[in-house]
Amino acid sequence: MNISDTPFLKALNKEKLNTPPIWYMRQAGRYMPEYREVRKKFKNFLDMCKEPDVCCEIALQPINKFKLDASILFSDILTIPDAFGLGVNFVENEGPVFAKPINSPIDVSNLGHFNPNDLDYVYKAVTNIKNSLPENIPLIGFSGSPWTLAAYSIEGRSSKDFSKTLNFIKANEIETHELLSKYTDACFLYLRKQVQSGADVIQIFDSWANLLNKDDLKKFSFDYIASLISALKIDPVTKNVPVILFARDPDCSSKILINTGADCISLYWTMNNFDMHASKNKIALQGNLNPKILLENKETIKKETFKLLSKYKNYPGYIFNLGHGITPDINPDKVKYLTDIVREY
Ligand code: 1CP
């Protein structure tokens, strides 16, 4: 079977399908008892990501359980800052904590050189997952966007408002651009290796796009995403690999998203006014059910899902997904129910 004949790749190629392909952001994760069972064996989450066989086992859990149309590499976006030597640890109930965050402009100039081979454990996971998947299930590789990686690296942890980061970029614009350029080059090399190892599609996560106003969003995030995508589109290894861009609630017009060069936009659940006329036949769309709907009863889930499906049913190139990741408080039975009703619609 040629991977381009699968529903997921057809949708990314802007084909209209009767039933949309389905996958979920964070489809492998804490909401699954099978995942929690494996997770128990590791103190630091990143140590688990460094075990390709474990990543493979976890990536396949939701595929086997829900028969989804695409698999996603099991890893994290913070592998790149870790490879730059910033020392990423995942602390229980706190999330990521950096041992050596970017505190001053000098830290940017002192940042080491990125060696893509330091992330061999990720490429091994890609190959293992690809070899274990049924041949008709495409595999998504991913990276964070340069901006989102920079935000974690400066903040040194997760945060509601990333105030340290926003102060830093205002005070140190030149060094911020230096950091973003280094991360853009690293993302390119990293994604290229993932494709060489078996990834069929790429997704870029700009999870902290919402921190920036219109002008800064272009300057600090989307210009770098556009240059990353254009590098992927001219490289012989990656040029035919579709790129999906997820940006959380960005302060920009639909046109700006369309013009990033991505093949598909993954819509955050609040992005209900996206200009589908402007994107039609140019770009595929993915999304965007509010993940919190999965906490409601089945009747509500069905009503909201059918409303969404009717909105996108004539759109050429539509992929069913949530507007952001599945949260740990969601019951897996609801994920099964959701998947079944999308196929039944
Ligand atoms: O303790 C645990 O079990 C760790 C929980 C967890 C999981 C399951 C983390 C920590 N990362 C992941 C896996 C993961 N992360 C995947 C693969 C799983 C899948 O989709 O099936 C992916 C694609 C990511 C990417 C990722 N990591 C993003 C981008 C996606 C998004 O949700 O916006 C981000 C922002 C991260 C950072 C991260 N990783 C983990 C935590 C706790 C955080 C911090 C989140 C925050 O800042 O609030």
Boltz pocket constraint, residues with backbone or C-beta under 6 A from the ligand:
constraints:
  - pocket:
      binder: B
      contacts: [[A, 24], [A, 25], [A, 26], [A, 27], [A, 28], [A, 29], [A, 30], [A, 39], [A, 45], [A, 72], [A, 73], [A, 74], [A, 75], [A, 76], [A, 77], [A, 78], [A, 90], [A, 95], [A, 96], [A, 142], [A, 158], [A, 159], [A, 205], [A, 207], [A, 325]]
      max_distance: 6.0
